């Protein structure tokens, strides 16, 4: 073999290795619409081996009338690259909705051939939501501190004055003074809840068994607000511990289960709440303000079969004061988002009628990330973890 031929073989091998290292599916589509080459991410996306993919036309893999096919034709005709965002490539075989960003470009050296790169929206959206939820939680911290100082002190004076007036008031007027005291107490309770957002003290964390947390939450729920609701559990018993504060995790999941119970309250015997745990290959995310990155392989879900979250509330669901309840304060999910963010995790919601999922992704416990947490010296940054493998 000549030196030039050896160089071409080495170059082809290096190019293949580079393509397979990319997390995004990349494929080369021939003039006949068949897949000529593809990286390993394409096999994972379509859940089919490259050998089988190369025997099929792309139109056999994507939904009928998919914008991807029209984009390829457009690129081939105009010989210019095109991007399209939030395209649904989901099929029943692949599991429903699969939103992707499409990047389609011609290959100049091979006329008629088109290179297609897919980027699943779930990863990008998780990153965006992580930053959004943490930003919302930070914005309410300053508001909480201001309210605690500026509202509680005057309220104390108002309540004291009402109590003095009550001593000399007529029975009819005592009703009014009692109303003043009750409303002052109610506002103080609301401000006390908001003060939690301003608590920046380090929170001790360690290995926590998520199933113990969920079992405790379930017992609390079934002894009170969810007494008549059916619970379904789908747990992965081999999960490693999560790096967390157990009391705060109980607070998170008790809030999510309470929301689910209120959502299904009108369904009677059909009401159902499902608790699931799973190990997923974690997406490595940048931690705001830090050089470290965090892996989130532990997935915990609270699902219900209620009417779902109104579509117009979804983008701001975890913001303070956003609620669908007539008497709700809108602080419950904001507090949940803050706690999950302080643990270096992500919370997200998917909702359609009869199926709402609150999904929490958290880092697992190991010696590396507990050391990083101790070095950080606070509970707000989240740990750094490099392992995606289960621990004991």
VMD Tcl script that draws the C-alpha trace (Angstrom):
set ca {
  {0.00 0.00 0.00}
  {1.38 3.40 -0.97}
  {1.96 6.18 1.56}
  {-0.95 8.18 0.07}
  {-3.30 5.20 0.37}
  {-2.20 4.62 3.97}
  {-2.87 8.28 4.76}
  {-6.36 8.03 3.24}
  {-7.14 4.92 5.31}
  {-5.90 6.65 8.48}
  {-7.91 9.78 7.64}
  {-11.07 7.75 7.04}
  {-10.54 5.92 10.33}
  {-10.01 9.19 12.21}
  {-13.10 10.75 10.59}
  {-15.22 7.77 11.60}
  {-13.91 7.96 15.17}
  {-14.69 11.69 15.33}
  {-18.23 11.18 14.01}
  {-18.90 8.35 16.46}
  {-17.66 10.53 19.32}
  {-20.38 13.13 18.60}
  {-23.45 12.82 20.83}
  {-25.73 14.09 18.05}
  {-26.96 11.80 15.24}
  {-25.20 12.58 11.94}
  {-25.98 10.76 8.68}
  {-25.21 11.00 4.98}
  {-28.24 10.61 2.69}
  {-27.71 9.56 -0.92}
  {-29.52 10.84 -4.05}
  {-31.97 7.93 -3.78}
  {-32.94 8.91 -0.23}
  {-31.11 5.99 1.37}
  {-28.73 6.37 4.32}
  {-25.18 5.92 3.04}
  {-23.25 6.51 6.25}
  {-24.21 7.22 9.86}
  {-22.57 7.55 13.24}
  {-23.42 5.48 16.30}
  {-25.79 8.16 17.65}
  {-28.04 7.56 14.62}
  {-28.31 3.88 15.54}
  {-29.32 4.88 19.06}
  {-31.83 7.50 17.86}
  {-33.64 5.17 15.44}
  {-32.98 2.08 17.60}
  {-31.74 0.23 14.53}
  {-28.28 -0.99 13.50}
  {-26.39 0.80 10.74}
  {-26.60 -2.34 8.58}
  {-30.41 -2.22 8.67}
  {-30.48 1.56 8.26}
  {-28.44 1.35 5.06}
  {-31.05 -0.95 3.53}
  {-33.87 1.53 4.10}
  {-34.93 4.83 2.68}
  {-35.07 7.75 5.10}
  {-38.78 8.18 4.35}
  {-39.36 4.74 5.89}
  {-37.88 5.91 9.21}
  {-39.54 9.30 9.73}
  {-43.26 10.21 9.96}
  {-45.26 10.58 6.75}
  {-44.90 14.09 5.34}
  {-42.01 14.89 7.69}
  {-40.41 18.35 7.19}
  {-37.03 16.59 7.10}
  {-37.77 15.11 3.67}
  {-38.84 18.51 2.31}
  {-35.71 20.11 3.76}
  {-33.47 17.57 2.06}
  {-35.17 18.27 -1.28}
  {-34.78 22.01 -0.73}
  {-31.08 21.70 0.12}
  {-30.50 19.47 -2.91}
  {-32.22 21.96 -5.23}
  {-30.64 25.14 -3.84}
  {-27.28 23.62 -2.91}
  {-27.38 25.60 0.35}
  {-27.57 24.57 3.99}
  {-30.84 24.95 5.95}
  {-31.67 24.78 9.66}
  {-35.11 23.99 11.10}
  {-36.01 23.96 14.77}
  {-38.42 21.92 16.92}
  {-39.38 19.35 14.30}
  {-41.24 16.25 15.48}
  {-39.57 13.08 14.22}
  {-41.43 10.81 16.62}
  {-43.15 7.64 15.45}
  {-45.03 4.96 17.41}
  {-42.03 2.69 16.96}
  {-39.68 5.28 18.49}
  {-42.02 6.23 21.30}
  {-44.17 9.21 20.39}
  {-42.97 12.81 20.33}
  {-39.26 13.27 19.51}
  {-38.59 16.97 18.94}
  {-35.31 17.79 17.23}
  {-33.43 20.67 15.65}
  {-32.40 19.83 12.08}
  {-29.20 20.95 10.36}
  {-29.16 19.90 6.69}
  {-26.33 20.71 4.27}
  {-25.10 19.59 0.82}
  {-21.80 17.71 0.40}
  {-19.96 19.59 -2.35}
  {-17.55 16.74 -3.07}
  {-20.43 14.26 -3.56}
  {-23.19 15.75 -5.72}
  {-26.66 14.75 -4.62}
  {-25.53 13.67 -1.18}
  {-26.87 15.47 1.90}
  {-25.54 15.46 5.45}
  {-28.16 15.64 8.19}
  {-27.49 16.36 11.87}
  {-30.19 16.03 14.55}
  {-30.15 17.61 17.97}
  {-32.82 16.42 20.39}
  {-34.64 19.32 22.02}
  {-34.90 17.52 25.36}
  {-31.22 18.13 26.16}
  {-31.22 21.78 25.13}
  {-34.52 22.43 26.91}
  {-33.28 20.82 30.12}
  {-30.28 23.18 30.13}
  {-32.48 26.20 29.46}
  {-34.99 25.23 32.13}
  {-32.25 24.58 34.66}
  {-30.95 28.14 34.28}
  {-34.48 29.60 34.20}
  {-35.61 27.85 37.38}
  {-32.50 28.85 39.28}
  {-32.84 32.43 38.07}
  {-36.47 32.51 39.22}
  {-35.48 31.20 42.64}
  {-32.70 33.78 42.98}
  {-35.01 36.62 42.00}
  {-37.41 35.79 44.81}
  {-34.65 35.63 47.44}
  {-34.20 39.39 47.43}
  {-37.97 39.86 47.51}
  {-38.27 37.51 50.49}
  {-35.62 39.37 52.48}
  {-37.27 42.72 51.78}
  {-40.74 41.44 52.72}
  {-39.52 39.90 55.96}
  {-38.08 43.21 57.12}
  {-40.60 45.66 55.69}
  {-43.83 43.77 56.35}
  {-43.48 41.70 59.53}
  {-42.53 44.58 61.80}
  {-45.50 46.83 60.86}
  {-47.82 43.82 61.02}
  {-46.74 43.16 64.58}
  {-47.74 46.73 65.49}
  {-51.08 46.43 63.70}
  {-51.89 43.16 65.46}
  {-50.93 44.59 68.84}
  {-53.13 47.66 68.32}
  {-56.05 45.45 67.29}
  {-55.66 43.38 70.46}
  {-55.72 46.54 72.61}
  {-58.84 47.80 70.84}
  {-60.48 44.40 71.30}
  {-60.37 44.75 75.10}
  {-62.72 47.76 75.06}
  {-64.69 46.94 71.91}
  {-68.32 45.91 71.67}
  {-69.12 42.34 70.60}
  {-69.78 43.56 67.03}
  {-66.46 45.43 66.89}
  {-64.58 42.48 68.37}
  {-65.44 40.57 65.19}
  {-63.59 43.23 63.20}
  {-60.57 43.30 65.52}
  {-60.40 39.49 65.38}
  {-60.50 39.71 61.57}
  {-57.56 42.16 61.67}
  {-55.57 39.76 63.88}
  {-56.37 36.73 61.73}
  {-55.41 38.49 58.48}
  {-52.19 39.78 60.04}
  {-51.33 36.21 61.10}
  {-52.10 34.95 57.61}
  {-49.71 37.47 56.03}
  {-46.98 36.63 58.55}
  {-47.37 32.94 57.65}
  {-46.99 33.78 53.96}
  {-43.87 35.86 54.64}
  {-42.44 33.06 56.80}
  {-42.83 30.71 53.85}
  {-41.01 33.16 51.60}
  {-38.14 33.55 54.09}
  {-37.14 29.99 53.19}
  {-35.97 31.35 49.82}
  {-33.55 33.68 51.55}
  {-31.94 30.99 53.67}
  {-28.47 30.58 52.12}
  {-26.91 28.60 54.95}
  {-25.03 25.44 53.91}
  {-27.23 22.34 54.03}
  {-25.59 19.09 55.18}
  {-25.81 16.39 52.53}
  {-24.91 12.76 52.28}
  {-26.05 9.47 50.76}
  {-29.85 9.25 50.74}
  {-31.96 6.23 49.77}
  {-34.62 7.75 47.50}
  {-36.97 4.82 48.06}
  {-37.00 5.48 51.81}
  {-37.89 9.10 51.04}
  {-40.71 8.14 48.66}
  {-42.08 5.51 51.04}
  {-42.17 8.10 53.82}
  {-43.90 10.63 51.55}
  {-46.43 8.01 50.46}
  {-47.27 7.11 54.07}
  {-47.78 10.77 54.95}
  {-49.99 11.28 51.89}
  {-52.11 8.17 52.46}
  {-52.70 9.08 56.08}
  {-54.01 12.51 55.09}
  {-54.69 14.36 51.84}
  {-54.34 11.31 49.52}
  {-56.26 8.78 51.60}
  {-58.60 7.77 48.76}
  {-56.05 7.85 45.92}
  {-54.42 4.77 44.39}
  {-50.61 4.80 44.39}
  {-48.56 2.85 41.82}
  {-44.83 2.30 42.35}
  {-42.31 1.49 39.63}
  {-38.90 1.49 41.31}
  {-35.44 0.43 40.19}
  {-34.22 -1.36 43.36}
  {-30.56 -1.22 42.26}
  {-30.31 2.58 42.28}
  {-27.27 4.04 44.05}
  {-27.82 6.64 46.80}
  {-28.51 10.24 45.81}
  {-26.31 13.06 47.15}
  {-28.89 15.09 49.04}
  {-30.40 16.34 52.27}
  {-33.10 13.86 53.25}
  {-35.43 16.37 54.92}
  {-35.35 18.66 51.91}
  {-36.03 15.76 49.51}
  {-39.05 14.81 51.61}
  {-40.23 18.42 51.30}
  {-39.79 18.32 47.50}
  {-41.69 15.07 46.91}
  {-44.37 15.77 49.50}
  {-45.11 19.01 47.65}
  {-45.19 17.24 44.26}
  {-47.43 14.43 45.57}
  {-49.76 16.97 47.20}
  {-50.06 18.83 43.88}
  {-50.78 15.54 42.11}
  {-53.42 14.62 44.70}
  {-55.17 17.96 44.21}
  {-55.06 17.46 40.43}
  {-56.85 14.10 40.60}
  {-59.22 14.95 43.44}
  {-62.28 15.01 41.17}
  {-61.61 11.62 39.54}
  {-62.94 9.52 42.40}
  {-61.94 5.86 42.16}
  {-60.02 6.53 38.91}
  {-57.55 8.85 40.66}
  {-54.00 7.53 40.44}
  {-50.52 8.77 41.37}
  {-47.47 6.92 40.08}
  {-44.01 7.14 41.68}
  {-41.07 5.97 39.56}
  {-37.31 5.81 39.90}
  {-34.79 4.97 37.18}
  {-31.14 5.18 36.26}
  {-30.60 7.19 33.07}
  {-27.34 8.04 31.30}
  {-26.82 11.49 32.82}
  {-26.43 14.61 30.73}
  {-23.36 16.50 31.89}
  {-24.42 20.07 32.61}
  {-22.44 23.18 33.38}
  {-23.03 24.56 36.86}
  {-23.70 28.32 36.76}
  {-20.78 30.28 38.21}
  {-18.52 27.23 38.42}
  {-16.04 25.46 36.19}
  {-17.36 22.11 37.34}
  {-19.90 20.01 35.47}
  {-22.44 17.67 36.94}
  {-23.84 14.32 35.84}
  {-27.51 13.66 36.64}
  {-28.14 9.93 36.15}
  {-30.88 9.54 38.78}
  {-34.44 10.17 37.59}
  {-37.40 10.36 39.97}
  {-40.93 11.02 38.70}
  {-44.31 11.87 40.17}
  {-47.07 11.17 37.63}
  {-50.80 11.71 37.81}
  {-53.80 11.15 35.53}
  {-55.43 14.51 36.21}
  {-56.58 17.12 33.68}
  {-53.06 18.47 33.15}
  {-51.38 21.85 33.48}
  {-52.82 24.68 31.35}
  {-50.56 25.22 28.36}
  {-50.17 28.95 29.02}
  {-48.73 28.25 32.50}
  {-46.13 25.70 31.41}
  {-43.29 28.16 30.56}
  {-43.57 29.84 33.99}
  {-44.74 26.92 36.10}
  {-41.83 27.11 38.56}
  {-41.86 30.89 38.91}
  {-43.05 32.40 42.22}
  {-46.77 33.25 42.50}
  {-47.77 31.11 39.51}
  {-50.66 28.81 40.49}
  {-53.88 27.28 39.18}
  {-55.41 27.00 42.66}
  {-57.96 29.64 43.75}
  {-56.44 29.77 47.24}
  {-52.84 28.87 46.34}
  {-49.88 31.15 47.04}
  {-47.85 29.98 44.03}
  {-44.75 29.38 46.18}
  {-44.79 25.57 46.40}
  {-43.26 24.73 43.02}
  {-40.91 27.72 43.22}
  {-39.56 26.31 46.49}
  {-39.29 22.85 44.92}
  {-37.29 24.35 42.02}
  {-34.98 26.14 44.46}
  {-34.28 23.03 46.51}
  {-33.66 20.89 43.42}
  {-31.42 23.62 41.97}
  {-29.50 23.88 45.25}
  {-28.86 20.14 44.95}
  {-27.37 20.66 41.49}
  {-30.34 19.02 39.80}
  {-33.11 19.75 37.33}
  {-36.88 19.61 37.62}
  {-39.15 19.64 34.59}
  {-42.78 19.04 33.79}
  {-44.52 17.35 30.87}
  {-48.28 17.62 30.78}
  {-51.14 16.55 28.57}
  {-54.68 15.70 29.70}
  {-54.69 12.51 31.80}
  {-50.89 12.43 32.02}
  {-48.75 14.92 33.94}
  {-45.15 14.08 34.86}
  {-42.91 16.01 37.23}
  {-39.40 14.70 36.62}
  {-36.49 15.35 39.00}
  {-32.92 14.61 37.87}
  {-30.26 14.52 40.59}
  {-26.60 13.54 41.00}
  {-25.74 10.26 42.66}
  {-23.58 9.93 45.76}
  {-19.94 8.96 45.40}
  {-16.66 9.96 46.99}
  {-15.79 12.38 44.18}
  {-18.91 14.52 44.36}
  {-19.19 14.53 48.18}
  {-15.60 15.82 48.26}
  {-16.49 18.51 45.72}
  {-19.56 19.46 47.79}
  {-17.43 19.77 50.93}
  {-14.84 21.86 49.10}
  {-17.52 24.20 47.77}
  {-18.68 24.73 51.34}
  {-22.25 25.57 50.42}
  {-25.46 23.94 49.27}
  {-26.17 26.09 46.23}
  {-23.68 25.01 43.59}
  {-24.27 21.34 43.13}
  {-21.58 18.66 43.06}
  {-19.29 17.62 40.28}
  {-19.53 14.01 39.21}
  {-17.78 12.23 36.39}
  {-19.21 8.75 36.77}
  {-22.28 7.55 34.92}
  {-22.00 4.06 36.37}
  {-23.98 2.66 39.23}
  {-22.38 2.38 42.61}
  {-23.04 -0.65 44.76}
}
mol new
graphics top color blue
foreach p $ca { graphics top sphere $p radius 0.5 }
foreach p [lrange $ca 0 end-1] q [lrange $ca 1 end] { graphics top cylinder $p $q radius 0.2 }
display resetview
